[in-house]
Amino acid sequence: MNQPVKRKRIPYGMMNFIDVREDDCYYVDKTHFIPLIEREARYLFLIRPRRFGKTLLINMLAAYYDINNADRFEELFGERWIYEHPTSLRAKFMILRFNFSAVNSTPGRLEESFEKHCTEQFVEFANNYEHLFQPGFREELMSRTPASTRLQYLNNAASRLRLRIYLIIDEYDNFTNTILSTFGKDEYRKATHGEGFFRYFFNVLKFLTSGNGMALERMFITGVSPITLDDVTSGFNIGTNITTSPLFNSLVGFTETELRTMLEYYRDRGALTMGVEEMIGDMKPWYDNYHFSEECLNESMYNSDMTLYYVNSCLKVGKKPKEMVDTNIRTDYNKLRHLIRIDHELGANFSVIREIVENGRTSGTISSAFSVEKMVDRNNFKSLLYYFGLLSIRGVERGQTVLTIPNNTVREQFYTYLTEAYNQADIFSLDFSDLAALLGAFALGPVYGVIISFMKNLLHVVIKGTSTALVGELCNFMLGAVFSALAGYLYKHHKSRKNAIIGAVAGAVAMALFSVPSNYFITYPAYVRFYHMPLEAILGMYQAILPSANSLIKCLVIFNMPFTLVKGLLDALICMLIYKPLSPILHGRK
């Protein structure tokens, strides 16, 4: 009987490098970046979208540089590139790390939670390195408050002993982004401006990174946008931003070569039921096409978290996941709503989101730093969408960076949330704009009802513009024309109150019935074709209300048709109430 071939586990959801190593998990080796990181600068800042492998990266760096791991080099890195190419800084630092995603962002508890997290990390530091300091170090360290004062004491104590500190801050802007999106700019400013505690913490960091002979020799900060760092430092000047550097385009995430190598590893051990190329073809439109540097357009990156989610399903249950988008990676809805609020501040004529929806792309200059007050600047807002991973670099035209939606995962988020909230928020809103056409059809005849419906939509385009590339206006005209023409025709042949009611009701029914083919064959195919809006995103809008609505025709019959009928009947009811008093005016009589 054949024994199953031993294989490494998939580290899906794992962020601790040492755990990945000790649990014998597959690791996409990024250690060849260590010499590049050392040569780049002492203090580094990296922005990447959520769940892209940032935490695993910095935990790998921590394991490599930790002085306590000096005797564990082979154990931890024996299979890695760096094992054959160690640098002189290996195992030379005490590691002080913070992860600000652990901070409670609720106003009133924020500063307390921040201090609590920092205290826990200083305790961990003392546990790991107390033996390197003089007696009483722990007591002296913990007797000082707040965190910024502890940081200063730690640096001074280590400097006197010629000890070296590597500071790692992961998700530096997590709680500030949550404050900004949930509680607004006022609460955000309390922490990041003036005498705010977070601003003072970074002021201390600036001092410690600018002096001579400081123990704090190295620092690596990660986040998802440059806003907070610009605000707390009055302009980013405490390190080198490597976010768009071509040297570090593939620092996190997976290249297609790295992905193929991993899949071939599992294929060769008989663990896959699908072919390697089939799996790559399946994942590419959903997880690939991130470019973080204009110079690396030939090296696109896969989202590592999503890729591991897919492969994990293939290994565990023998088939791809039912849902291509892992629920854990969906950007927080409140943060997206906040983006929409920012976009509205730009004004309707300058809407970046509308530009992306209508053209499938946008262009501009990626800003490396900007404050919260300047988010509404058009280029800064585009940059924010890029940093959040909602847009990716696709090229350069006329000196401007071309930005597009990278893949279906982002497209689903973008359209399901942003487009729904921004352009589709009134998809089921009641409007009585067809009432004028109905009144005109009764007073002047069915042809005039059609003309009024046409003029109504033409004026809407001229005055307010179009957010649907005229598709919405075209369908609105056709529905209004069907409604008013049929009602006017039936009323014209026998002008009585009874025939007016029959005509209006018949017109409303006809309009409701016509709404199904017009949306099925015109409106939604146009969104799919011209806006690159996946049908799954359209269905998602309906499924948020009724999960069993699993086909477009079903959605139209269940939602659009009854809603259109109700709108038509309400128009008819109002018409019956006001037509007689208005009749003399409509017919030109006093």
C-alpha positions, -999 to +999 in steps of 0.1 A: +000+000+000+014+034-010+021+058+018+009+094+012+036+117+002+045+142+029+039+178+020+040+212+036+009+229+049-005+260+033+000+290+057-034+305+050-042+330+077-007+327+093+014+358+098+041+347+122+072+336+103+085+314+131+052+296+133+052+290+095+087+275+099+080+254+130+047+241+115+064+231+083+043+253+061+051+263+025+068+297+024+073+318-007+108+330+000+113+367+002+146+367+021+165+377-010+152+412-004+171+415+029+203+429+014+183+453-007+164+465+024+197+471+043+212+490+014+181+511+007+180+531+040+179+527+078+143+538+082+117+525+058+081+530+051+060+506+030+023+510+019+004+480+005-033+470+005-048+450+032-040+413+035-011+414+011+016+397+033+030+428+050+028+413+085+045+380+075+073+400+058+081+421+089+079+391+111+104+374+089+127+404+092+123+403+130+132+367+131+163+373+110+176+404+129+167+392+165+198+389+186+182+361+205+180+340+173+217+340+167+219+302+173+187+294+153+198+306+119+198+272+103+166+261+121+147+292+109+164+300+075+181+268+065+159+264+034+159+301+024+180+321+000+195+342+029+210+311+045+236+310+017+240+348+016+238+361+052+245+398+059+267+413+085+236+426+104+221+392+110+211+387+147+225+420+158+193+438+171+168+438+199+134+439+182+107+463+195+075+458+176+040+474+176+009+464+157-016+492+159-045+471+146-048+460+182-057+495+193-094+502+201-104+532+180-135+542+200-133+578+211-128+581+249-109+547+249-084+554+222-055+568+241-060+543+269-060+514+244-029+528+227-010+529+259-022+495+269-009+480+237+024+498+239+028+486+276+022+450+265+049+454+238+074+469+263+068+441+287+075+416+259+107+435+250+118+433+287+110+396+288+132+391+257+161+413+264+163+422+301+194+400+305+213+424+282+207+455+305+219+465+339+199+453+370+167+472+375+161+479+338+126+464+338+114+484+368+129+516+354+113+510+320+078+502+333+078+530+359+078+556+331+047+568+312+034+574+286+047+552+258+067+580+242+086+585+275+093+547+278+106+548+242+130+576+251+142+558+282+147+526+263+167+543+236+190+560+261+196+529+282+204+509+251+226+536+237+248+537+268+254+499+264+260+502+227+230+479+221+210+482+188+173+484+183+152+475+153+117+491+156+089+475+137+055+492+134+028+472+116-005+487+105+006+521+118-026+537+105-052+511+113-069+527+142-066+562+127-082+551+094-110+536+114-115+568+134-115+589+102-140+566+084-163+560+114-161+590+137-149+618+113-121+643+111-126+660+145-118+629+164-090+620+140-074+655+146-075+650+184-050+621+181-029+633+151-027+671+154-015+697+179-009+680+213-024+647+202-008+617+218-001+599+185+015+630+171+037+633+201+047+596+199+059+602+163+077+634+174+097+613+197+104+589+169+116+617+147+140+628+174+153+593+179+160+588+142+178+621+137+204+620+165+238+606+164+248+574+183+211+564+189+203+528+197+174+530+173+193+521+142+167+506+120+129+510+116+103+495+093+068+509+092+038+494+072+004+508+065-023+512+038-020+550+032+004+579+038-022+602+053-016+596+090+022+597+088+020+630+069-003+644+096+017+632+126+050+642+112+040+674+094+052+659+062+069+625+060+105+630+069+115+602+092+124+577+066+124+565+030+092+555+013+098+524-008+062+519-018+066+527-055+102+517-058+108+492-087+133+474-064+104+464-041+075+458-064+074+421-055+084+425-018+050+412-008+024+393-027+033+366-052+047+368-087+032+344-112+066+325-111+063+321-074+027+310-077+035+284-104+064+271-083+041+266-053+015+248-074+040+226-090+053+216-056+018+204-046+011+188-080+043+168-078+032+154-045-002+144-059-021+169-038-040+187-066-070+175-086-068+205-110-040+213-134-015+240-126-023+261-157-060+256-150-056+270-115-035+299-126-061+307-153-088+306-127-070+328-102-054+354-126-085+375-133-095+375-096-062+380-077-036+393-102-026+425-119-013+446-091+016+468-102+032+490-075+058+507-097+056+523-132+089+505-141+075+470-133+045+467-156+059+434-168+058+420-132+023+419-119+016+407-084-011+383-070-027+390-037-011+364-015-039+361+010-065+354-017-041+330-035-036+310-004-073+310+003-079+294-032-051+269-029-061+259+006-096+250-007-081+229-035-059+210-011-085+205+016-117+197-004-102+189-038-118+218-056-118+256-059-138+276-033-174+283-040-168+320-036-138+334-054-136+363-029-126+355+006-149+373+030-119+382+052-105+404+025-135+426+017-126+461+025-145+475+055-178+489+043-175+520+065-141+528+049-156+526+015-185+548+025-160+572+037-143+572+003-176+580-013-181+609+011-147+622+001-156+618-036-188+638-031-167+667-017-149+668-051-181+679-067-202+661-094-182+675-123-149+662-109-160+628-096-132+604-098-154+574-091-177+584-119-148+588-142-136+553-134-170+539-138-177+555-172-142+552-187-128+521-169-097+541-160-083+573-147-049+590-148-029+614-126+001+616-104+005+593-074+011+615-043+036+600-019+023+620+010-007+642+018-027+653+048-063+645+057-072+681+048-060+675+013-077+642+006-103+660-015-076+671-040-083+651-072-049+636-075-047+627-038-081+610-039-069+589-069-037+581-049-058+570-020-077+546-042-044+533-054-030+528-019-061+510-008-057+485-037-088+497-055-067+509-084-034+497-098-008+511-121-014+501-157+010+525-176+021+560-183+005+584-209+016+620-214+035+619-182+005+608-162+002+575-144-027+554-158-047+537-130-073+509-136-092+484-115-068+455-111-091+424-111-125+410-105-121+408-067-116+446-065-141+452-093-167+434-072-160+455-042-157+487-063-190+482-080-210+464-054-202+491-028-190+522-045-212+522-076-242+510-057-239+537-031-229+564-056-248+559-088-273+531-079-284+544-045-316+556-062-321+524-083-355+519-065-362+555-057-397+568-064-398+596-089-428+611-107-411+625-137-433+604-160-464+623-147-457+652-170-457+628-200-489+612-189-507+645-185-494+656-219-507+624-235-541+628-220-544+665-230-526+666-264-525+630-275-501+600-273-474+614-296-470+644-273-466+621-244-437+605-262-422+639-271-425+651-235-408+619-222-379+625-247-375+662-238-375+653-201-345+630-205-328+654-229-330+683-204-318+660-177-286+653-197-281+689-206-286+703-171-273+675-148-252+654-172-252+616-174-236+592-150-246+562-171-232+571-206-268+578-217-279+542-211-301+551-181-317+580-200-324+558-230-342+532-210-360+559-190-373+574-222-384+541-236-403+532-204-419+566-202-428+565-239-445+531-236-464+543-205-477+576-219-483+564-255-505+535-245-524+555-219-529+584-243-540+561-271-567+544-251-580+577-237-580+594-271-606+571-286-631+576-258-624+605-235-640+595-202-628+592-166-632+554-169-611+552-200-585+575-185-582+551-155-581+521-179-555+537-201-533+548-172-534+514-155-527+496-188-498+520-195-484+512-160-487+475-166-471+478-201-442+498-187-436+473-159-436+444-184-413+463-208-389+471-180-378+434-179-365+431-215-352+467-216-330+461-186-321+425-196-311+433-231-300+469-229-292+484-195-273+457-177-255+444-208-243+480-213-229+481-177-211+447-183-197+457-217-188+494-213-181+496-175-165+462-172-190+456-144-192+418-137-227+403-137-219+389-102-216+425-089-250+434-104-266+403-089-249+411-056-269+443-053-301+423-054-289+393-034-281+418-005-319+420-003-329+385-014-301+359-014-320+335-035-321+359-065-295+340-084-302+351-120-307+384-137-341+376-151-352+365-117-340+397-102-358+418-128-391+400-124-390+400-086-377+435-081-378+458-111-411+448-127-432+452-095-414+484-085-419+499-120-456+490-118-460+507-085-443+539-098-467+538-128-498+533-107-488+562-084-483+584-115-517+573-126-533+581-093-518+616-091-529+622-127-565+613-119-564+637-089-550+667-107-559+663-144-594+678-142-584+710-124-554+714-148-574+705-179-583+740-189-547+751-187-534+721-206-559+727-233-552+764-235-585+775-221-591+800-193 
